[in-house]
Amino acid sequence: MGFVKTEQELSRYYALKVRDFPQAMMMGVMFSADPDLTRACLPPPLEQADMPGGLMFIAEYGETNLGPGYREAALFLRCKYEGQPGSYCLSMPIDSDPNRLYNGRDIFGFPKKEASIRFEHDAEHALGSVERRGVRFVEIDINLEGSLPQLPPMGPTYLFKASPRIDLEPGFDGPVLLASQQTEIDARSVAIGPATVRFQPSEADPWSEFESLTPLMGFVIESSNRMLPGRVLTTVDPDAFLPHYFKMTDFYSGGHEG
């Protein structure tokens, strides 16, 4: 193991095509939201879903085939691409080592940032929260009152990959790629119930832009997840994507926004 990897090391790495999460526990909320807000958050060529809204979750993963377990959260919006329903990830905080950031952000294009994540549950109740830079910007509270036999079908996640220009001019050093990726969720149990979502404003993690959302259903899922390889779909207009890129980092422009 050195700075330059051997052919054998590279072969072992690229043979690991599927990321396995056999001991996944996920709590979250499916919600509806203001159509104008969801439309503004979707980079073209993604289109508004037939039912504007999305889901947020907080997950605890046990041992994985990439190493020790960790916690993760995410905010997704429902959307469509060329008529195919799917979802778009606005934010993905993670409580883990840097390797998990690389796997999700650099390979797939998930907007991962390090965070402190709380996840507690029992048979009747689940509570989770995410905190970064001293702000607990989201808290989810679920009362579990029922169950489902299985999950509804899950579409792909649509992701964007891009590299900002090294000369610090607006734009990217190369094309902006629209890709898709599918995660299979084999649920062992699905508990459901009413949910409450509380937000605090955060410049770095502006989930509170969705404070007017309407929770539709809270859930706690015990499952085995398989994160499959993704694929590039097309290149997209870099100028249209540029305002959406900075969800990948804590944006700072040298002064306070007016």
N, C-alpha and C positions, 0 to 999 in steps of 0.2 A: 504494500500500500504506500504509494508515494505521490508526488505531484503529477507524474505522467502514468496513466493507467496502462496495465498490460492488456494484451489481446484477450487473455483469459478473464481478467476482471471485467472488461467491457462486455464480453459474451455473457457472463453471469448477470450483469446489470440489465442488459437489454432482453434477457430471457424472462425477466419478471414483468410480464405484460399486464397482469391483473393485480390491483391492490385489494387485499382481502381484509375485511373488518368483521370477524366472526362473532364478536361480542359487542354489538352496537346497541346503545340505549339512547333514544332520541325523544325529546319533548318539543312541542311547538304549537303553532297556531296557523290555521288557514284563514285568510281574511279577504274581504273586498275593500277596494280603495277608490278614491276619486279618479275617474278616467283621465282627466287632464294631467294629473300628477303622474300617473303611471306611464302615460304616453310620453311625457317630457323626459322620463328617466330611461327610455328605451333607445339605444343607439340605432340609427338606420343601418341595415335594412330590416331590423326586427320590427314587427308590427304589433299593435294592440291586440290583446287576447279578447275573445268573445265575452268573457266575464272578467273585467279588470280587477286585479288584486294579486295575491301571491301567498307565500308562506314564509314564516321565520321558524328557525329551530335552534335548539341547543342540544348538543350530542356529547355523549361520553363513550369513547371507544376503548375496549379492552385491548389485549395484545393483538398486534397486526403483523402481517408478513413483511412490513417495513421496520418493525421494531416495537418499542414499548407503546402502550396506549396513551391517549391524550383527549382533551376536550376541544370542541369546536362549536361555532355558531354561524348562522348565515341568514341573510335576507334575500329572498328570491321574488321576482315578479313573473307572473304568467305572461306569455307572449306567443307569437307565431313567426315562422319564417317559411315563406313560400307555401303557406297554408298548413304547415306542420306545427301543431301545438307543442310548446315546450316551456322552458323557464330561463330567466336571465338573472345572474347573481350580481347584486349590488354591493354586497359586503360579506366578508367571511373572517371574523375574528378567530384566533386559534391560540390555545394555551399549550405550547409544545416547544420542541427543540427546532433549530433552524432548518433541519433536513425536511421537516413537514412543510415549512414555508416554500422551500424550493420545489418540492414535488407538486404542490397545488398551484403555486403562483407562476413559476417559470415554465413548467411543462404544460400545464393545462390552461393557465390564464385566470385562475380564481383569485379574487382580490383579497389575499390573506394578510392579516396584521396580527402581531402578538397582542394578547389581551389576558385579563384575569376572568375566568369563567366559573360560575357557580351552577351546580346542578344537584338538586335534592328531590327525592320522590319516595312515596310509599304507595300502598294500594289505593288510597283515596285522594292523594294530592301530589302535585308536582310544582316545584318552584325553581326558576333559573334566572340568571342575570349575567350581563357582560359589562365589564368595566375596563376603560383605557384612559390613560392620562388623567387619572383622578376623577373621572366621571362615570357613574353607573348609568349608561345611556339607554339601556333597555332592561326590563324585568318582566318575566312571564309567570303568571300564576294560574294554575289549572286545577279545577275540582273534577275528579274522575268519577263519572256516574254510569258509564256503559262501556260497550266494546263493539268492535267490528270483526267479522270473520276474516277479512283480508283488506289490503290496501287497494284503492283504485289504481288503474294503470298509470305509470309515470312516463312522461315524455322525456326527450333529451334536454340537457342543459346547453344553452348557446353561450359561447365564450369568445372573447377577442384577445388576440395576441399581437403586441406591437413593441417596438424598441424606439424610445425617444431619441431625437437627433443629438449627436455629440457636440455640435457647434452651438447648441442652446437656441437655435432658431425654432419657431413653431413647427411642429410636425414630427416625422418619424424617419429613422434611417432604414428604409425598406418598406415593404407593403404592410398594411394592417390586415390580419387574417381573421375571418369569422370561422369558428370551428364548432363542433358539437361533441358532446360526451354523454354517455349513458351510465348510470349507476343502478345496478339491480339490488332491490331490497326484498329479502326473503323474511317476511315478518313471522315471528313466533307468537306474538300477542300484540293487539292494538286496543289500548284503552282510550276512551274519549270523554269529553265533558266541556262545560263552559269555561272560557278563558278570559283573563284580564291582562292587558298589556299596558305597562307604564313606561313612559319615556322621560329622559332628561336631555335638554339640548347639549350638543357637542359639535364643535366646529370640525373636529377630526372624523367623527362618526355620526353623521347627521340622520340617524334613524328617526329622530323626532319629526322629520318632514312628513312621516306617515302617522302622526298622532291622531288624525281623524279617521283612521281605518276602522272597519267594522269586523270584529272577530266572528268567524263563522263556526269554528270548531277547534277545540284544543285536543291534543293527542299526546300519548306516550307510547312509543313503539319499541319493542324488544326484537332485534332482528340480526340477521347476518347479511352484510352488505358487500357487494363486489363492484369496485370502481373499474370500469372497462376502459381500454384505450380509446382516445378520441380520434377525430379526423377533421381535416381542413375542408371547409365547404366552398369558400370563395374569398377573394380580396374585396375590401370595402373602401369607400371614400375616406381618406385619412383626415381631411378637413372636417367632415361631419362627425368623425369619431373623437377628434381631439378634446372637446369639452367633457367627454365621458371618461377619458383615460385616467384622470387623476383620482378616481376612487381607489386606485391601486396603492396610493401613498397618502401620507398626511400632508395635504397641500399647504404650501407657504409661499406667498408672493412678495415677501419683504416688508409687509406692512399690514395694517388692519383693513379688512374689506369695508368699503363704504356702502 
